[in-house]
Amino acid sequence: MPRAHTYPDPKPGDVILDFVGERRTIADYEAAGGYRQLERALGMSDKDIVDALQASNLRGRGGAGFPTGRKASFLAPPHPRYLVINADESEPGTFKDREIMLRNPHALIEGVLIMSWAIRAAQAFIYIRGEYFTEYEVLVDAVAEARERGWVNRPLPGTDYTPDIVVHRGAGAYICGEETALLASLNGFRGQPTAKPPFPAVAGAYMRPTLLNNVETIATVPAILAMGGEAYAAVGTEQSKGTRVFSLSGPVQRPGNYEMPLTGTFRELIEGLGGGMADGRAMKCFIPGGSSTPALLPEQLDTGLAFEAVQAAGSMAGSGAVIVVDDRTCMVQFGLRVAEFYRHESCGKCTPCREGVPWITSLLRRIEGGEAKDYEIDLLLNVCDRVEGKCLCPLGDACAMPVRSYVKLFREEFEAHVRLGHCPYHDMSPLSSLYPMPKSLLPLVPA
Ligand SMILES: Cc1cc2nc3c(=O)[nH]c(=O)nc-3n(C[C@H](O)[C@H](O)[C@H](O)COP(=O)(O)O)c2cc1C
């Protein structure tokens, strides 16, 4: 049976993943205090709810870390307005939203209903990644359970407001996690980013004012109302409040999702909860916030999990996906694998990403295959510079930033490939089964 909520004293696992194992039905959720915050919210004004979010200082858990209350306060006044939940979760290494949707779907649905009420949303959409079919079914069933209880598609008790929740499946494109691409896709257009402004707060779903948030962000809202904004803000650091779910992967003893207060450190997460390295391997580096974030070295393990701490260490907290890399891994192969992903997912709308990301991939493939000349390592850095900050959305940066960090931290590995004419790690690397891959994708590099 699930454990009860222990909101006043959040410890790892206590706010969102506050139970072990089984999926939570609506009865389990209610027994643990579920839907009481929605009842309370119905007695609060929209301003009170947004104020509680502002007081909590909750920052979005989707990647950018934007303050949630402030975003809600920006929503343009004209009705109809919409709420959109970003359940696209495609950043490699990230698997926390699926855990929330699979095991605690009513935390998300209660959060959706509270926020729908707060902005009087005409409809709420949960835009879920196409590959998450089981999670989609779980959510559809959970919405049906909430409907049976009278929380959906009927006026909420004591009000004339009727919420509606639509679970909408994406088609499996990473770019559709970017908010403007997601909204384009939801609106029936090709899933590609659009220039901002207009921001979603002004023109989003159906080109109407739209509040768009990540699954974990919205699933945290009931906990914030239960504790009170100030009490929630008492947990955490100066700029990063509350707890966050981290997806820990790579060769550690206990990979998985761990909810931790943002006062914690990567050492506590990786060596404490994750049990440290598996099979006696040594750590080469770790990626703190999903594959798009620059790598950090083992000597930086005492870096805090807080947004500002990761930034000060030279990387980004991103989506909360912590990927551990061991000493068998060739960082050129690793970089190539990461770049391949972004090349495949680049939507092609803007030139720096459409041309630059394949060029980064092609250079890495040449270096990995031992075909590159000396100057191509610096050319790789140069192309990264020309992509970063120059694209319509941050997808290009998501390729350039980590690749640059691998060259900066492990340049000797790149040089060894050029000097030896092959990959010195090839037989020991866990990625080697994926290579050799077809020769250069595009003949962009002069011989
Ligand atoms: C290429 C790209 C992919 C993204 N993918 C996701 C995603 O899968 N899920 C998500 O919540 N945010 C994703 N984001 C961030 C969203 O654009 C947006 O900032 C976020 O959903 C806002 O919610 P939050 O304020 O609650 O964090 C992505 C951003 C970019 C640039």
The ligand as an SDF file (V2000), in Angstrom:
LIG
                    3D

 31 33  0  0  0  0  0  0  0  0999 V2000
   14.2580   21.2370  -27.9830 C   0  0  0  0  0  0  0  0  0  0  0  0
   13.5050   21.3770  -26.6900 C   0  0  0  0  0  0  0  0  0  0  0  0
   12.8290   20.2860  -26.1610 C   0  0  0  0  0  0  0  0  0  0  0  0
   12.1110   20.4150  -24.9730 C   0  0  0  0  0  0  0  0  0  0  0  0
   11.4750   19.3030  -24.4730 N   0  0  0  0  0  0  0  0  0  0  0  0
   10.7280   19.4270  -23.3420 C   0  0  0  0  0  0  0  0  0  0  0  0
   10.0120   18.3140  -22.8330 C   0  0  0  0  0  0  0  0  0  0  0  0
   10.0650   17.2020  -23.3860 O   0  0  0  0  0  0  0  0  0  0  0  0
    9.2710   18.4890  -21.7110 N   0  0  0  0  0  0  0  0  0  0  0  0
    9.1900   19.7220  -21.0760 C   0  0  0  0  0  0  0  0  0  0  0  0
    8.4780   19.8420  -20.0870 O   0  0  0  0  0  0  0  0  0  0  0  0
    9.8760   20.7830  -21.5330 N   0  0  0  0  0  0  0  0  0  0  0  0
   10.6220   20.6680  -22.6530 C   0  0  0  0  0  0  0  0  0  0  0  0
   11.2760   21.7700  -23.1400 N   0  0  0  0  0  0  0  0  0  0  0  0
   11.1000   23.0600  -22.4360 C   0  0  0  0  0  0  0  0  0  0  0  0
    9.7900   23.7230  -22.8930 C   0  0  0  0  0  0  0  0  0  0  0  0
   10.0540   24.5240  -24.0480 O   0  0  0  0  0  0  0  0  0  0  0  0
    9.2110   24.6500  -21.8040 C   0  0  0  0  0  0  0  0  0  0  0  0
   10.2220   25.5190  -21.3440 O   0  0  0  0  0  0  0  0  0  0  0  0
    8.6680   23.8800  -20.5940 C   0  0  0  0  0  0  0  0  0  0  0  0
    7.8060   22.8290  -20.9630 O   0  0  0  0  0  0  0  0  0  0  0  0
    7.9080   24.8590  -19.6990 C   0  0  0  0  0  0  0  0  0  0  0  0
    7.4140   24.2190  -18.5670 O   0  0  0  0  0  0  0  0  0  0  0  0
    7.9690   24.5720  -17.1080 P   0  0  0  0  0  0  0  0  0  0  0  0
    7.9870   26.0790  -16.9970 O   0  0  0  0  0  0  0  0  0  0  0  0
    6.9840   23.9410  -16.1860 O   0  0  0  0  0  0  0  0  0  0  0  0
    9.3390   23.9980  -16.9940 O   0  0  0  0  0  0  0  0  0  0  0  0
   12.0410   21.6640  -24.3100 C   0  0  0  0  0  0  0  0  0  0  0  0
   12.7310   22.7500  -24.8470 C   0  0  0  0  0  0  0  0  0  0  0  0
   13.4640   22.6050  -26.0070 C   0  0  0  0  0  0  0  0  0  0  0  0
   14.1890   23.7940  -26.5510 C   0  0  0  0  0  0  0  0  0  0  0  0
  1  2  1  0
  2  3  1  0
  2 30  2  0
  3  4  2  0
  4  5  1  0
  4 28  1  0
  5  6  2  0
  6  7  1  0
  6 13  1  0
  7  8  2  0
  7  9  1  0
  9 10  1  0
 10 11  2  0
 10 12  1  0
 12 13  2  0
 13 14  1  0
 14 15  1  0
 14 28  1  0
 15 16  1  0
 16 17  1  0
 16 18  1  0
 18 19  1  0
 18 20  1  0
 20 21  1  0
 20 22  1  0
 22 23  1  0
 23 24  1  0
 24 25  2  0
 24 26  1  0
 24 27  1  0
 28 29  2  0
 29 30  1  0
 30 31  1  0
M  END
$$$$
